[in-house]
Amino acid sequence: MKRLFLLCIAALCLTVAEAQSWTADNGNGTFTNPLFYDEFSDPDILRVGDDYYLAGTTMHAVPGLVILHSRDLVNWENISYCFDRFDFDDPSFSLSGPDGKVRGEVYGEGIWAPCIRYANGQFYVFSNVNGKGLQCYTAKDIHGPWTHHNMKGRIYDLGVLFDDDGKIYAIHNYGEVKCTELKPDMSGPVEGTERVIIPEGSGVGEGHHMYKIDGMYYLISTDYRPNGRTLCSRSKSIWGPYETRVITADETYGYHPAAITQWRGRIVPDGSEFRLGPVDVNATACTNAHQGGIVQYKDGSWWALFMQDFHSIGRTVCLMPMTWKDGWPMVGLDGNLGRAPRTWFKPGTVLGDYCEGDAAQPMKAPYQRNEDFNGKQLGRVWQWNHNPDDRMWSLRSGRLRLNSMPAEQLMWARNSLTQRVIGPKSITTVELYVKGMKDGDVCGLGNINVPCSWIGIVKTRNGDNEKMRKDAYILRCFEQLTNDTIDVPINLPNGRIWLRCIGEYDDNQAQYAYSVDGQTFQTLGRMMPLSYQLTTFQGSRHALFAFNKNGHNGGYAEFDNFTVEEPMADRSKNIPYGKTFRIINKANGRPAVCDPHGILYDTHPGDRSQRIQFRLIDRGNGCVSLKCIDGRYIKVYGEGLAGDVRFTSDEKEAEIFLWQDYLDHDFMLFSPGNHRYIGKSPTTGSPYSMDFTGPDPARRNGSVLQWEEVQ
């Protein structure tokens, strides 16, 4: 499959005209998580009328504090950032030091964990900057302009509540949760008001989101010790006492933790030793759905927007239905609280009722990723790695020009223009023009991560005699994980080369390629392992860069026609309508069989009888029924225990399942009736049942299936 994927890329099987970007909307009244298949961490949700706004962390990248807008909680658009650049008098925010040398940095220490609120006729976005304290940005219009208030103080990872009496409270801290009143003019905390409202020892963590609902105070928090889970604490008073419940845990959607980069120090120069930590495919760790906000939809239903770790992609957002149970806002649905389906009905849509007013919002991705640089401004998807030097870049003649400044390596290079990688697979290509380069210049397409990597052109001058020295270009592929450099002398008579990154981000790997004609691409270097790490607190990022390794300003590089192709964004063929197929259980590799005794069981992998062949009956809205090729339909009896998954000859009695798309032919079958999944234990020998709560991180507990077409 992977070899086929690479061959397909080499043949340019996708054209720009066919390009489609991931959107969670399935176009049939359902959505499939994640909402975005690229990074969006620490989400906080706000509803104002029929509009929904989502604020997220941007760390060291600028513009900062991203805000998305939606009318249906599924389709989103990037409409604003709170600031264009960090305005602190600190050169570290610009990748520089007091002497002008590149030594300061704020990787993973910029601005994070925002809280977005609307009160007093204006929008507020609160967030923390390491070493600078609490920050607040206010605007009458969500599009800006935004006013910056440096409130200082040690308040971070906070939730903010504008209470009915006009007072403003910030809830913050880890473990020992504190509440501090804020001044209405956003000049800082009210002195002497900080109090502990939840003592240490209550199992409560951080990432707080405070709400007042029907007179009761609800605090949504997340904890990572000993592993990830989300909690709700409630009280009749803002000051407590609070009682606490876990509202979701172990929902990984079948994703295990990625390898974590391990090394000593922070961002380090080439030559340092890196290693990727071990991977436990059975672990939940802290990758499950956790920190985020909750919101009431306009039809009265409640939803959680929590982040989840998606391997080297970083952390992104999942939309999860909620159910109020005994006064607690639980993630999930009755009969399966604490877990949530990966595919579910959009807000405003119920089974058999595709509501045109709510569910039929235009399908769209939040960003336009492709860029021809013909405009007067960069597209909203782009962010600079730290504050840029605006004197050293420009948009001219339909290209992006980056003037090279001194740097030892990519992670120190100023004016690197980045955008998040998008999964599960994508192919990113850019044209690079090199005629403006000078001796010692390095430019190209890289991956801002720890460790980093890149492919690009190095300009050198060869020869011992200064008068006889000639300019030369070297094509270089560099991988920091292994400190491996591959150099290829290259002739570029037209001064142009195409660079490409082939990413398989669900599998945490990527490879570089290049072309001298824009048609035929050749890979360079190995398929590199990718990781997630807690230094930049970001996933992988594409970077367009130019720097000079000789310690001074150099020439310039120009970039054009940046394209991102997503082979798996079109999910219309993922459900095998009209096909005859086998169902393979991923836990044991055995096909499901329509047993003559009337029980759905499994059989040996070599079975090719008709009893292992199925077809789908389309029930609409992403719902299906399963028909065995012998004419019987699957029906679930009773509580759905082992042996309750049997058959009926009456199509009207056939069970209705909501298909759960897990990509690459992986799927699950979810019951809209009891809100559980069909599955078979890999160890007990029991037949199929309809009582699985969800997948395990390794997708080996018997609930994740794979379909295989029968010719």
C-alpha positions in Angstrom: 0.0 0.0 0.0 2.8 2.5 0.9 4.8 1.6 -2.2 1.7 2.1 -4.3 1.1 5.5 -2.6 4.7 6.6 -3.5 4.4 5.4 -7.0 1.1 7.3 -7.3 2.9 10.5 -6.1 5.7 10.0 -8.6 3.1 9.8 -11.4 1.4 13.0 -10.1 -1.9 11.1 -9.8 -3.6 14.2 -8.3 -3.8 17.5 -10.0 -4.3 20.9 -8.4 -7.7 21.0 -10.1 -8.7 17.8 -8.2 -7.3 19.0 -4.9 -9.6 18.7 -1.9 -8.8 19.5 1.7 -10.0 17.6 4.7 -13.3 18.6 6.2 -15.1 16.7 8.9 -18.5 17.1 7.1 -19.5 14.0 5.3 -22.2 15.7 3.2 -24.9 13.4 4.4 -25.8 14.9 7.8 -22.9 13.3 9.6 -19.3 14.3 10.5 -16.2 12.4 11.1 -13.5 13.4 13.7 -11.1 15.1 13.8 -12.7 18.4 12.9 -9.3 19.4 11.4 -6.6 16.9 10.4 -4.0 19.5 11.3 -2.9 21.0 14.5 -5.3 23.1 16.6 -4.5 22.8 20.3 -6.1 24.0 23.5 -9.5 24.8 21.9 -11.9 27.1 23.7 -15.4 27.6 22.2 -17.8 30.5 22.4 -21.3 31.0 21.1 -22.7 34.4 20.3 -26.3 34.1 18.9 -26.1 31.6 16.0 -22.3 32.1 15.6 -19.6 29.9 17.1 -16.0 31.0 17.6 -13.1 28.7 18.4 -9.8 30.1 19.8 -6.6 28.0 19.8 -2.9 28.0 20.9 -0.2 29.3 18.5 2.8 29.2 20.8 5.8 31.0 19.2 4.3 31.4 15.7 2.9 34.7 14.4 0.3 36.0 13.7 -0.9 34.6 17.0 -4.0 33.4 18.8 -6.0 32.0 15.9 -9.9 32.4 15.8 -12.2 30.3 13.7 -15.8 30.8 12.9 -18.7 28.3 12.3 -22.4 28.2 12.0 -22.8 24.5 12.6 -19.8 23.4 14.7 -18.5 21.2 11.9 -17.5 23.6 9.1 -15.0 26.3 10.1 -13.2 29.2 8.6 -10.2 31.1 9.9 -11.3 34.7 10.3 -8.9 36.4 12.7 -5.7 36.4 14.7 -5.4 38.5 17.9 -2.0 40.0 17.0 0.4 40.2 14.1 3.6 39.9 16.2 4.7 39.7 19.8 5.1 43.3 21.0 7.3 42.6 24.0 10.7 44.3 24.3 12.5 41.0 24.2 14.7 39.8 21.2 14.0 36.2 22.0 10.6 36.5 20.4 12.4 37.3 17.2 15.0 34.5 17.3 17.8 37.0 18.2 19.9 38.1 21.1 21.2 41.4 22.6 24.2 41.4 20.3 22.1 40.6 17.2 23.3 37.0 17.0 20.7 34.3 16.9 20.6 32.8 20.4 17.3 33.7 21.9 14.1 31.7 21.2 10.7 31.1 22.7 9.9 27.7 21.2 6.9 26.3 23.0 6.9 29.3 25.3 5.0 31.9 23.3 1.3 32.3 23.9 -1.0 29.3 24.7 -4.2 28.0 26.2 -6.6 30.9 25.3 -10.0 31.6 26.8 -12.5 33.4 24.5 -15.5 35.2 26.0 -18.1 37.9 24.9 -19.4 40.4 27.4 -20.1 44.2 27.7 -20.5 44.3 23.9 -17.0 43.1 23.1 -14.9 40.0 22.6 -12.1 39.0 25.1 -9.3 36.5 24.5 -7.2 35.7 27.6 -4.0 33.8 27.4 -0.6 33.4 29.0 2.9 34.2 27.7 5.8 32.6 29.5 7.7 35.1 31.6 5.3 37.9 30.7 2.1 36.8 32.6 -1.5 37.0 31.7 -2.5 38.7 28.5 -5.9 39.9 27.3 -6.9 41.0 23.8 -10.2 42.9 23.3 -12.2 43.9 20.2 -15.7 45.1 19.4 -15.5 43.1 16.1 -14.3 39.5 16.1 -12.2 40.4 13.0 -10.4 43.1 14.9 -8.6 45.4 15.4 -7.6 43.9 18.8 -6.3 45.9 21.8 -3.5 44.3 23.8 -3.7 44.4 27.7 -0.6 43.1 29.5 -2.2 42.1 32.8 0.9 40.4 34.2 0.6 38.2 37.3 1.1 34.5 37.4 -2.2 33.3 36.0 -2.1 30.6 33.2 -4.0 27.8 31.6 -7.1 29.7 32.8 -10.8 29.8 32.4 -12.6 33.1 32.8 -16.2 33.8 33.9 -18.1 37.0 33.6 -20.5 36.5 36.5 -24.1 37.9 36.7 -23.0 40.5 39.3 -20.5 42.0 36.9 -17.4 40.5 38.6 -14.8 38.7 36.5 -13.1 35.6 37.7 -10.0 33.7 36.5 -9.7 30.1 37.5 -6.2 28.7 37.1 -3.3 26.6 38.4 -2.7 22.8 38.4 -3.9 20.5 41.1 -4.5 23.2 43.7 -7.0 25.2 41.7 -7.2 28.9 42.4 -9.7 31.7 41.6 -8.7 35.3 41.2 -10.9 38.3 40.5 -9.9 40.5 37.5 -10.2 44.2 37.1 -12.9 45.3 34.6 -10.4 47.5 32.7 -8.1 44.4 32.2 -5.3 46.2 33.9 -4.6 43.2 36.1 -5.8 41.0 38.9 -7.7 42.5 41.9 -5.1 42.4 44.7 -5.8 40.1 47.6 -8.6 38.1 45.9 -6.7 34.9 45.0 -8.1 31.9 46.9 -7.8 28.2 46.6 -11.2 26.8 45.5 -10.2 23.1 45.0 -7.4 21.7 47.1 -4.6 19.5 45.9 -5.5 15.9 46.3 -8.8 16.1 44.5 -7.5 14.6 41.3 -8.1 17.9 39.3 -5.6 19.1 36.8 -5.4 22.1 34.5 -6.7 23.6 31.3 -9.7 25.1 33.0 -13.0 26.2 31.4 -15.6 27.8 33.7 -19.3 28.1 33.1 -22.4 29.2 35.0 -25.4 27.1 33.9 -28.8 27.4 35.6 -27.2 29.0 38.6 -24.6 26.3 39.1 -20.8 26.8 38.5 -19.2 24.1 36.3 -15.5 23.8 35.9 -14.2 21.6 33.0 -10.6 20.6 33.6 -8.1 18.1 32.2 -5.5 16.0 34.0 -2.4 14.2 32.7 -1.4 12.3 35.9 -1.2 9.3 35.8 -2.8 9.6 32.3 -5.2 11.8 30.4 -8.8 12.3 31.4 -11.3 15.2 31.5 -13.2 16.2 34.7 -16.0 18.4 35.7 -16.2 20.1 39.1 -19.4 21.8 40.2 -20.5 24.1 43.0 -23.3 26.5 44.0 -20.6 29.2 44.7 -17.6 30.3 42.6 -15.6 29.8 45.8 -16.7 26.2 46.4 -16.9 23.7 47.8 -16.7 21.6 44.6 -17.5 18.0 43.9 -15.8 16.4 40.9 -16.6 13.7 38.4 -14.7 12.3 35.4 -16.7 13.1 32.3 -14.5 11.3 29.6 -11.5 9.0 29.6 -9.9 6.5 27.3 -11.4 8.0 24.1 -8.5 7.7 21.8 -10.5 6.9 18.6 -8.0 4.1 18.1 -4.8 6.2 18.2 -1.9 5.3 20.5 0.8 7.8 21.6 3.5 8.7 19.1 7.2 8.4 19.8 8.5 11.3 21.9 11.8 13.0 20.9 14.3 12.7 23.7 17.6 14.7 24.1 19.3 17.0 26.5 18.7 20.7 26.5 16.4 22.8 24.3 16.7 23.8 20.7 20.3 22.6 19.9 22.7 22.9 17.0 23.5 20.2 14.5 25.5 17.3 15.8 23.5 16.7 19.0 22.2 13.3 19.8 18.5 12.6 19.5 16.5 9.5 19.9 12.9 8.6 19.6 11.3 7.1 22.7 9.6 3.7 22.7 6.1 3.4 21.4 3.5 1.5 23.5 0.6 0.8 21.0 -1.6 -0.3 23.9 -1.2 2.9 25.9 -3.8 5.6 26.3 -1.3 8.0 28.0 -2.3 11.6 27.5 -3.2 11.3 23.8 -6.9 10.8 24.4 -9.5 13.5 24.0 -9.0 16.0 26.8 -8.6 19.7 27.2 -11.2 21.9 25.6 -14.6 23.7 26.0 -18.3 22.9 25.9 -21.1 24.7 24.3 -24.9 24.6 23.9 -26.1 24.4 20.3 -29.0 26.6 19.3 -31.3 23.5 19.3 -30.5 23.0 23.0 -28.1 20.1 22.6 -24.6 20.2 24.3 -21.3 19.5 22.7 -17.7 19.2 23.7 -14.8 20.4 21.6 -11.7 18.7 23.0 -8.3 18.3 21.7 -6.6 15.0 21.0 -3.0 14.1 20.1 -2.8 12.8 16.5 0.8 11.7 16.3 3.3 13.9 14.5 0.4 16.1 13.2 0.1 17.5 16.7 -3.0 18.2 18.8 -6.3 18.8 17.1 -10.0 19.1 17.8 -12.7 16.5 18.1 -16.5 17.3 18.3 -18.2 15.1 20.8 -21.9 15.0 21.8 -22.8 15.4 25.5 -25.5 14.1 27.7 -26.6 15.6 31.0 -26.9 12.9 33.6 -27.9 13.7 37.2 -26.8 17.3 36.7 -23.4 16.4 35.2 -22.4 17.2 31.6 -21.1 13.8 30.4 -19.3 13.3 27.2 -21.1 10.7 25.1 -24.6 9.2 24.8 -26.9 7.3 27.1 -25.7 3.7 27.5 -22.0 4.7 26.7 -21.2 7.8 28.7 -17.5 8.8 28.7 -16.9 7.8 25.1 -18.1 9.4 21.9 -18.5 8.1 18.3 -15.9 9.2 15.7 -18.7 9.6 13.2 -22.0 11.1 14.5 -24.9 13.2 13.3 -24.2 16.9 12.9 -25.7 19.3 15.4 -29.3 20.0 14.2 -29.5 16.6 12.5 -31.1 13.5 14.0 -31.5 10.0 12.6 -33.8 10.1 9.6 -34.2 13.9 9.7 -31.6 15.7 7.7 -32.5 19.3 8.7 -31.7 21.6 5.8 -31.5 24.8 8.0 -28.9 23.4 10.4 -27.1 20.5 8.8 -26.7 21.7 5.2 -24.1 24.4 5.9 -21.6 24.7 3.0 -18.8 22.1 3.4 -15.5 23.8 3.7 -12.0 23.5 5.1 -10.8 26.2 7.5 -7.8 27.2 5.4 -6.8 27.7 1.8 -3.4 25.9 1.9 -2.3 26.4 -1.7 -0.5 29.7 -2.3 0.6 31.3 -5.6 1.9 34.4 -3.8 0.2 36.7 -6.3 -1.7 38.7 -3.7 -0.6 41.7 -1.7 -0.8 39.6 1.6 0.0 36.1 2.6 -2.9 33.7 3.1 -4.3 33.2 6.6 -2.8 29.7 6.9 0.8 31.0 7.0 2.6 31.8 10.2 6.1 33.0 10.8 8.5 31.0 13.1 8.9 33.8 15.7 8.6 37.5 14.8 9.8 38.2 11.3 12.2 40.9 10.2 9.8 42.7 7.8 12.7 44.4 6.0 14.0 41.0 4.9 11.0 39.5 3.0 8.5 40.6 0.4 5.9 39.6 -2.1 6.9 40.7 -5.5 6.1 39.7 -9.1 4.0 36.8 -7.9 6.6 35.2 -5.7 7.7 35.2 -2.1 11.2 36.6 -1.6 13.2 35.6 1.5 16.5 37.5 2.1 19.0 35.3 3.9 20.2 36.2 7.3 22.9 34.4 9.3 22.0 31.1 11.1 23.7 27.9 12.0 20.7 25.7 11.1 17.0 25.7 10.2 15.7 26.1 13.8 17.7 29.3 14.2 16.8 30.7 10.8 14.8 33.9 11.0 11.9 34.6 8.6 11.0 31.0 8.1 7.4 30.9 6.8 5.4 28.0 8.1 2.1 26.2 7.9 0.9 23.1 9.6 1.1 19.7 7.9 -2.2 18.1 7.2 -3.0 14.4 7.5 -3.6 11.6 7.2 -1.4 11.8 4.1 -0.4 14.8 2.0 2.1 15.9 -0.7 3.5 19.4 -0.5 5.3 20.9 -3.4 6.9 24.3 -4.0 8.9 26.0 -6.8 12.2 27.4 -5.7 14.1 30.1 -7.7 17.8 30.3 -6.8 19.4 33.0 -9.0 19.4 35.5 -6.2 21.4 33.3 -3.8 25.0 34.2 -2.7 27.9 32.2 -1.3 26.9 30.4 1.9 23.1 30.7 1.3 20.9 27.8 2.2 17.2 27.7 1.2 14.4 25.2 0.7 11.5 23.3 2.1 11.8 22.1 5.7 10.0 20.5 8.6 10.1 22.7 11.8 10.0 20.0 14.5 12.5 18.6 17.0 14.4 17.1 15.4 14.1 19.1 12.2 14.8 18.2 8.6 14.9 19.8 5.2 15.6 19.6 1.5 17.1 22.6 -0.3 19.9 24.2 -2.3 23.2 25.3 -0.9 25.2 28.0 -2.9 29.0 27.7 -2.8 32.0 29.0 -4.7 34.5 26.5 -5.7 38.2 26.9 -6.5 41.4 27.9 -4.6 42.0 31.1 -6.7 39.6 33.8 -5.8 39.5 35.1 -9.4 38.9 31.6 -10.8 36.3 30.5 -8.3 32.9 29.5 -9.8 29.5 29.4 -8.3 28.0 26.0 -7.7 24.7 24.6 -6.4 24.4 21.6 -4.2 21.1 19.8 -3.6 21.1 18.8 0.1 18.8 16.7 2.2 19.4 17.0 6.0 17.9 14.9 8.8 18.7 16.2 12.3 17.6 12.9 14.0 20.6 11.1 12.6 22.7 14.2 11.8 22.8 12.8 8.2 23.5 15.0 5.2 23.1 13.9 1.6 24.7 16.2 -1.0 24.1 16.0 -4.7 25.8 18.4 -7.1 23.1 19.8 -9.4 22.9 21.9 -12.5 20.1 24.4 -12.6 20.5 26.4 -15.9 17.1 28.0 -15.4 17.7 28.7 -11.8 14.6 26.8 -10.7 13.9 23.5 -8.8 10.8 21.9 -7.4 10.9 20.5 -3.8 8.5 18.1 -2.3 7.6 16.6 1.0 5.6 13.3 0.9 4.0 12.9 4.3 2.3 9.8 5.8 1.5 11.5 9.1 -0.8 8.8 10.6 2.2 6.6 10.3 4.6 9.3 11.5 6.9 9.4 8.5 7.8 11.6 5.6 10.3 11.7 2.7 11.6 14.4 0.5 11.8 14.5 -3.3 12.8 17.0 -6.0 12.3 17.7 -9.7 14.2 19.8 -12.2 11.3 20.0 -14.7 8.2 20.0 -12.4 7.0 16.7 -13.8 9.3 13.8 -12.8 10.2 13.7 -9.1 13.0 11.7 -7.5 13.2 10.9 -3.8 16.2 12.0 -1.8 17.0 10.5 1.6 15.1 7.9 3.5 11.5 7.7 4.7 12.1 9.6 8.0 10.4 8.8 11.3 8.5 11.8 12.7 7.6 12.5 16.3 5.7 14.7 18.7 7.6 16.5 21.4 7.0 18.9 24.3 9.7 21.6 23.5 7.9 23.4 20.7 4.6 21.9 21.8 3.7 21.7 18.1 3.4 19.0 15.5 5.3 19.0 12.2 5.3 22.2 10.2 6.3 22.9 6.6 8.8 25.8 6.4 10.0 27.9 3.5 13.4 29.2 4.6 16.5 31.0 3.6 19.6 31.6 5.7 23.3 32.1 5.3 25.7 29.7 7.0 28.8 31.9 6.7 27.6 34.3 9.4 26.4 37.3 7.5 23.5 38.4 5.3 23.5 36.9 1.9 21.3 37.0 -1.2 17.7 35.9 -1.5 15.5 32.9 -2.5 12.1 33.1 -4.2 9.2 30.7 -3.8 6.2 30.1 -5.9 3.2 27.8 -6.4 3.0 26.1 -3.0 0.6 23.3 -3.3 -0.8 20.7 -0.9 -2.5 17.6 -2.2 -4.5 15.3 0.1 -5.1 11.9 -1.4 -7.4 10.8 1.4 -9.5 14.0 1.8 -12.2 12.6 -0.5 -13.8 10.0 1.7 -16.8 9.3 -0.5 -15.6 5.9 -1.5 -14.6 4.7 2.0 -18.0 3.1 2.6 -18.2 0.1 0.2 -21.7 0.8 -1.3 -22.4 -1.6 -4.2 -19.5 -3.9 -3.4 -19.3 -7.4 -2.1 -16.8 -7.6 0.7 -15.4 -9.6 3.6 -15.2 -8.3 7.1 -11.9 -8.9 8.8 -11.5 -8.4 12.6 -8.3 -6.5 13.2 -7.8 -8.2 16.6 -7.2 -11.6 15.1 -7.2 -11.3 11.3 -10.2 -13.6 11.0 -13.2 -13.0 8.7 -16.7 -12.7 10.1 -19.0 -15.6 9.0 -22.7 -15.9 8.8 -22.9 -19.2 10.8 -25.7 -21.6 9.7 -26.6 -21.8 13.4 -27.7 -18.2 13.2 -24.8 -16.5 15.0 -22.3 -14.0 13.7 -19.0 -15.6 14.4 -15.5 -15.8 12.7 -13.7 -18.4 10.6 -10.2 -19.2 9.5 -8.4 -16.7 7.2 -8.5 -19.1 4.3 -12.2 -19.4 4.2 -13.5 -18.2 0.8 -17.1 -19.4 1.1 -20.1 -17.2 0.3 -21.0 -17.2 4.0 -18.2 -14.6 4.6 -19.5 -12.3 1.9 -21.5 -9.2 2.8 -23.2 -6.3 1.1 -24.5 -3.0 2.4 -28.0 -1.6 2.4 -27.9 2.2 2.3 -30.2 3.6 5.0 -29.3 7.3 4.4 -27.5 9.7 6.7 -24.4 7.5 6.8 -26.5 4.6 8.2 -26.3 1.1 6.8 -27.7 -2.4 7.2 -25.6 -5.5 6.6 -26.8 -8.3 4.3 -25.1 -11.7 4.1 -24.8 -12.9 0.5 -27.1 -15.8 1.4 -30.0 -13.3 1.8 -30.1 -12.9 5.6 -29.7 -9.6 7.4 -27.9 -8.9 10.6 -30.2 -8.1 13.6 -29.2 -7.4 17.2 -31.5 -8.9 19.8 -31.9 -8.1 23.5 -29.1 -6.1 25.1 -26.6 -6.9 22.4 -24.6 -9.4 24.5 -22.4 -12.1 22.9 -24.7 -14.2 20.8 -27.3 -11.4 20.4 -25.9 -10.5 16.9 -28.0 -12.9 14.8 -29.9 -12.8 11.5 -33.4 -12.1 10.1 -34.8 -12.8 6.7 -37.0 -9.7 6.9 -35.2 -6.6 5.6 -37.5 -4.3 7.6 -36.1 -5.9 10.8 -32.5 -5.5 9.8 -30.4 -3.6 12.3 -29.4 0.0 11.4 -25.7 0.9 12.1 -23.9 4.2 11.8 -20.8 3.5 9.8 -17.6 4.7 11.6 -15.0 5.6 9.0 -11.4 4.9 10.3 -9.8 5.3 6.8 -7.8 2.8 4.9 -10.8 0.4 4.9 -10.8 0.3 8.7 -14.3 0.9 10.2 -16.6 0.3 13.2 -20.3 -0.3 13.3 -22.1 1.9 15.9 -25.7 1.4 17.1 -27.8 4.5 17.2 -30.1 2.4 19.5 -27.8 1.4 22.4 -24.8 3.7 21.4 -22.3 0.8 21.4 -20.2 -0.9 18.8 -20.3 -4.4 17.3 -17.2 -6.5 18.0 -15.8 -9.9 19.0 -13.4 -10.6 21.9 -10.1 -11.9 20.6 -9.5 -14.0 23.7 -12.8 -15.5 25.0 -14.0 -17.3 22.0 -17.5 -15.7 22.3 -19.4 -14.7 19.2 -20.0 -11.2 18.1 -21.8 -8.8 20.4 -23.1 -5.2 20.3 -21.7 -4.1 23.7 -18.3 -2.7 22.9 -17.8 0.9 24.3 -15.1 1.8 21.7 -11.7 1.0 20.3 -8.5 0.5 22.3 -5.4 2.5 21.2 -4.0 -0.4 19.2 -7.4 -1.2 17.5 -7.0 -4.8 18.8 -9.8 -5.2 21.2 -12.1 -6.7 18.6 -14.3 -3.7 17.8 -12.3 -2.3 14.8 -12.9 -4.1 11.5 -11.6 -3.9 8.0 -13.4 -4.5 4.8 -11.9 -6.3 1.9 -13.6 -6.4 -1.5 -14.4 -9.7 -3.0 -14.0 -9.8 -6.8 
